[in-house]
Amino acid sequence: MIAAFVVIPVLAGGLVWISKNKFFIHAINLIGASGLLVLSILSLININKYKVISSSGLFKNIFYMDSLSGYILFITTLAFFLVSLYSISYFGQELKNKVITIRKLKLYYSLSNAFVLSMILALTTRNMGVMWISIEATTLASAFLVGFYNNKRAIEAAWKYLIICSVGITFALLGIILLFYSSTVKLGGARISGMDWSYLIKYASALDPSILKIAFIFILIGFGTKVGFSPMHTWLPDAHSQAPSPVSALLSGVLLNTAMYGVIRVMSIVNKCLGSSNYTGNLLIVLSVLSIGTAAVFILVQQDYKRILAYSSIEHMGIIALGLGVCTPISIFAALYHTFNHAMTKLMLFLATGNVYLKHHTKKISSIRGLIKTMPVTGIVFVLGTFAITGMPPFGVFMSEFNTVVGTIFSKRYIVTALLLIFLSMVFAGFTKQLGKMFYGNNSNPQIKKGEIDIIGPAVLIILLCITVLAGIYIPVPFKELMENTTDIILGIGG
């Protein structure tokens, strides 16, 4: 089953080149994305039944999935499926307007499949070296997607993204080398075992704590750069704002989660070695508060609606890191829940910006008025999405943020709680002040006619809106059990 996760994107990314028919190209990619989603659901069923699933034979020590990897993989494949469906609408219009060619469409689908394949490999391996290579591969694949339009600003953003994340990932490599060194010096044994995170966490208590502390700092900086933690976040606003909207949705909704996954795996090893989460927790809390605060300040002054959403991603990854840093059952459950809620809500918002851009051909907030009148479905979903991402009920983000606040209060981190509430209030004020201008009033451009671009784009937005509302009022029992099992793995009492 795990092998199929690799085969499907390779086939889909290759088969798009055998025809010049746009319907065939869209269909091949959508079929591949659907297959990955079905496989991830089947994997979750098997994980709930057997706890873990792994490959045998030649790849026995490489491919492995438990509740944590299965959970992030499900979010990834669900997001990829919805983005693939939306891409039919978005790039269909780009073709119609002659912004791109058929060859460019093929390139987009090949790169997006390579991008998803690299994330799948990172999530389905228990070898730290393979995980590092896969996360670095996400940078290479997505850099071309960031610079997809080949204009000056897009190319500048792609280079900035490539350089900063490559430097960051080098720090992560140093951390992984230290992990390997610690295991071989203290435990000996087969060399490949020293790169196996399941082996490392099993024997974590025997590892050298001083080496692991240094290793965690390097890995937190390295993977944290890819997550978008402040002050290593500077690539993120440019990349998100210049990439095509479907790419921005994948960057925000799933790429950041994959990098956070690497932090979580190492955090669990270090916590078990030290017998406490205080060391890793304090580092994560400092970065989380700094990231949320940075995002809150910059959101207040942005004039580009995609850059506002980009800074919002920094904020929400900070909230996830805060839940992990507090490291209690309720806070970790909240962090996992927030991972799903943020992915779906940000997916909805970035795809909504795609509709807006196709209609208005600008990213400037000051150039758009009366969005609810000109694009009723997109406008209404965008308004509701704005309330959702800022933590208003009854949406999923409200529930996971509320549980995060409860977790910080129960852990007696009152100053952190106060700062969190202040920054969340600033974010809400920034969103409503800046984006609120777009939705109301009268459209001043007579060339903008009332109506949506097509049916598919708004349909995907409505699906995502239903998911975000449902996540705020109900968690299906199997999904709740999955997150509880994942919480146990992170706490070192399951897996």
Stockholm file with secondary structure:
# STOCKHOLM 1.0

chainA/1-495         MIAAFVVIPVLAGGLVWISKNKFFIHAINLIGASGLLVLSILSLININKYKVISSSGLFKNIFYMDSLSGYILFITTLAFFLVSLYSISYFGQELKNKVITIRKLKLYYSLSNAFVLSMILALTTRNMGVMWISIEATTLASAFLVGFYNNKRAIEAAWKYLIICSVGITFALLGIILLFYSSTVKLGGARISGMDWSYLIKYASALDPSILKIAFIFILIGFGTKVGFSPMHTWLPDAHSQAPSPVSALLSGVLLNTAMYGVIRVMSIVNKCLGSSNYTGNLLIVLSVLSIGTAAVFILVQQDYKRILAYSSIEHMGIIALGLGVCTPISIFAALYHTFNHAMTKLMLFLATGNVYLKHHTKKISSIRGLIKTMPVTGIVFVLGTFAITGMPPFGVFMSEFNTVVGTIFSKRYIVTALLLIFLSMVFAGFTKQLGKMFYGNNSNPQIKKGEIDIIGPAVLIILLCITVLAGIYIPVPFKELMENTTDIILGIGG
#=GR chainA/1-495 SS CHHHHHHHHHHHHHHGGGCCCHHHHHHHHHHHHHHHHHHHHHHHHHHHHHSCEECCGGGTTTBEECHHHHHHHHHHHHHHHHHHHHHHHHHHHHHHTTSSCHHHHHHHHHHHHHHHHHHHHHHSBCBHHHHHHHHHHHHHHHHHHHTTTCCHHHHHHHHHHHHHHHHHHHHHHHHHHHHHHHHHHHTCSCGGGGGBHHHHHHTGGGSCHHHHHHHHHHHHHHHHHHHTCTTSCTHHHHHHHHSCHHHHHHIIIIIHHHHHHHHHHHHHHHHHHHTSSHHHHHHHHHHHHHHHHHHHHHHTTCCBHHHHHHHHHHHHHHHHHHHHHHCSHHHHHHHHHHHHHHHHHHHHHHHHHHHHHHHHCCCBGGGCCCHHHHSHHHHHHHHHHHHHHTTCTTSHHHHHHHHHHHHHHHTTCHHHHHHHHHHHHHHHHHHHHHHHHHHSSCCCCTTCCSSCSCSHHHHHHHHHHHHHHHHHHCCCHHHHHHHHHHHHHHHTSCC
#=GC SS_cons         CHHHHHHHHHHHHHHGGGCCCHHHHHHHHHHHHHHHHHHHHHHHHHHHHHSCEECCGGGTTTBEECHHHHHHHHHHHHHHHHHHHHHHHHHHHHHHTTSSCHHHHHHHHHHHHHHHHHHHHHHSBCBHHHHHHHHHHHHHHHHHHHTTTCCHHHHHHHHHHHHHHHHHHHHHHHHHHHHHHHHHHHTCSCGGGGGBHHHHHHTGGGSCHHHHHHHHHHHHHHHHHHHTCTTSCTHHHHHHHHSCHHHHHHIIIIIHHHHHHHHHHHHHHHHHHHTSSHHHHHHHHHHHHHHHHHHHHHHTTCCBHHHHHHHHHHHHHHHHHHHHHHCSHHHHHHHHHHHHHHHHHHHHHHHHHHHHHHHHCCCBGGGCCCHHHHSHHHHHHHHHHHHHHTTCTTSHHHHHHHHHHHHHHHTTCHHHHHHHHHHHHHHHHHHHHHHHHHHSSCCCCTTCCSSCSCSHHHHHHHHHHHHHHHHHHCCCHHHHHHHHHHHHHHHTSCC
//
